[in-house]
Amino acid sequence: MHNLFKSALLVLALALALPATAANLVTNPEFRTDHDDFIIDWTTDQLKHPGSVTLLPKDGVDGTDAVRLDLTKLIRFVQPGITLVPGEKYRIGGYVRTSGFKAPRKSIIIYNAGWTKEVGTKLIPEKTDGWLKMEAEIEAPESKDNAYYFAIYATKSEGTVDFCAPFLMPLTEKGLAESKPIPQWEHRNHRLVPIYPMLTRVDITNPVMDFFYAPKLPKELAAYEIRVATRMAGQAEFSAAAAFPMLAGNRCQTVLGGLKLGQGQLQAELIDKETGKVVTASTYTIRAIEPAPAAAVTPLNNLVGELINIPATEGAHEFVNPREGWVFIGFDKPSPEAQIFLDDDASPIVIHRPGEASETMRFLGQGQRRLRVVRPPLNSRLLVRTVPQLMVYPLIVAEKTNIGIYRYDLDFFRRHLWHSFNFHNTGAWIPRTPFNQAIDAELKERGIGVIGSLNLKSSDEPEKLAEAIRTNRNMPTTLGLTLDELSSTALPFQNLTVADACWELQDFDKYVYTWICGGCELDNPKVHKNVFSACTNVSQGKGKILFETYVVTQPSEEEANSHLDERIRNIMHYAKQCAPDAADRVMFVMTGLTTNGVWNVNVYPHVDIKYYFDMFFQKLATDPATKGLFGVGCYNISHCDEELTRWVAKLVRHYGIDGNTDMLSKQYGLTYAPGHLQNCDFEDGFASWTAVPAVPESLRPLTIKDYGRTHLQRRGLPRETGDTTAYFERQANGVNTLSQTALNLVPGRLYALAFATSDPEDIENPKNVAQHPMVRVSLDNAEVLPELGYDVRYPKGWSGGWGEWKHLREIITTRVVFKATAEKATLTFTDAEGTTGQKRLLNFINLKPYIAE
């Protein structure tokens, strides 16, 4: 007790000693706004939900400004990016005023990166008598990069809450010395941002250029103008500047003069008309081009346009490529003798490869092209189509396929991937061995592009990032790299770091692509217009935005449809606010992260994710919002089993090359929820199952909080998905059995049964050793194909040792492929292989049709 009293006195003394003016880590607690009534330094979600944040001038405590928050959609009014010290104490709080404010969870909190931990005040009352000060002493939890989020939030709320004078104050010397408010960034965002068209696509017959300026101007817009001048190659001086007025939203549409075809420079200045002062100025490299040539293109879907579809005959065939981009060229039948030459190339681009189609894809410039066909297949057709960039990650070719660790050999790539994808992204591609050098030569011969990757760091500075890109190890052996990754919800200074680095690399001669994660909604125009323009004008206009559209399965097909529609349309809505031609500057990339134990979008075991992924690609191919996408793709087949990898390649081919609009799943008789089993996650205990424990309680339903999200790593909401399991404990005097009869099988059809298991003791306290699966399944009325089965372990199977993954628990996904011999088959899980006392958890029992090669 004496020590506790001394500690309390010490904390109080420190709190009194800390300078009050320096202690509050919350930036803009007085709720200053910009010209759009946006509360500066607080959540950008206030832009997505108009009316959710209302300023109440001088209505707060002691006449301060307050805000009225409608959290029904906003959920959280948050300030991201405060630096705290884990384990140190802080005082958190603010003033609230409520009347009829209801929610099961409603507090003033800080939470860590990923929002896996939160600490804060008690629940906000439903009704207060005027302003109520709420505060708490908290200890900062662990967080990546020591970055935290200050928020007032509520879930499933009703009514509104008024909020003012928020504070977060360190209570220790270490906390005071090392804690930091969010970085300020406005001084780095004074660029005149070119919005449309791209700087390398200035139409000489219609040379408009739209600009955007983010900062709030001190005078009315009419007091300013933008002056533009150009200097084309070979010219010593800039043309006479032309002036254009500022428009609503800090925009300006200019018309460029003095142009001639080719490269040049554009100078833009924002001028205070009264004083003649240059507020800001920006200079860019531009390219003036002729209008796109007329081309006979028949759209097949959003992604594919047909240029030639004629009986294949020997001789020359011409077509016009309407834009710079990928073109598919080939025959509808394979032939050992057929060849196609492009323009005046001495080597054919279509050649015979045993067991493969006679076709290729090439990235071609805009304009007239000529093909020379030699010995076409009998009664075949010549096909030429515009197609998107079709990207797959990674480029890891194994000496021999091992389906137990999702590694595939060269034959697999040739048969299943390289006739669907025309582009590889990978961590590093520096072919040193003869094996990889031969692969590299073959990729070049096929016309398949390869780029590497560079990890972004929160501590990056623009100059250092630009230099890291220039000198990256992938540059000599690939077409460029991707920046991995920038969150759409990242702090403004992190966004601007990437933007500034890309502007420095506008003339760089290698590709720089930028992965966008975190929801992918570029909804903060003050920052994201700059980011979008920079990341697509980089690399002489060849930069692209790669949206990480890692779509998560939903409970029902109806919910899946709504989820996909909303996700895809919202992403494109905000992208088009950044640039009207956004579709041609972006790619939508789904994920093969579908394995339990690693970041996992395969959330619901009753769903056939093959059908769900088909829904995703069909929407990209048919929804008006995504018309004209530059590309689509898949990340990451290293966590994707062989069937799903082949299926994704089929989908990419179906929509991205063949130009279909109907679902491929219909051809294979797939459905969203096959329905062969019930209660596959034991969310209803052992309903629909027959449980025979060896002794009481040795086989029972068990719920483990956050098991699904934290250990199985299932994404999405609700958070408790996957927390329910079947618990097995092996007994000396018998085995536990758990069985259910699968219904509505088709005799003769192949099915895949998968399930996840783990050690509950490992879950509670990581052992960092490989576990014996123990729980096995047997089936009647089935012919098991053992060569297609596996036990995939994560993380052990990938790491070769626990190393940096020592905090993870081992999750084993087991797959059994079988041929049904009757319409019903009984599945029986037992722990017969276990040793006495061994424990195991079972859930995610997934039974669906299997698509063979």
PyMOL commands that set and color helices and strands:
alter all, ss='L'
color gray80, all
select helices_A, chain A and resi 2-17+20-23+45-48+61-63+71-74+144-146+173-178+186-188+221-223+410-417+434-446+462-470+492-504+525-541+557-578+582-585+609-622+624-626+637-639+642-656+665-668+707-711+760-764+786-788+796-799+803-805
alter helices_A, ss='H'
color red, helices_A
select strands_A, chain A and resi 53-56+66-69+76-83+89-98+105-112+118-120+132-139+147-155+161-170+193-196+202-203+208-212+224-232+242-245+251-255+262-272+278-289+298-299+305-311+315-321+325-331+339-342+359-364+367-374+381-387+389-393+397-398+408-409+423-425+449-455+480-487+511-517+544-548+586-590+631-635+690-692+699-703+724-729+737-742+750-758+776-779+782-784+790-794+811-820+825-830+839-849
alter strands_A, ss='S'
color yellow, strands_A
deselect
rebuild
show_as cartoon
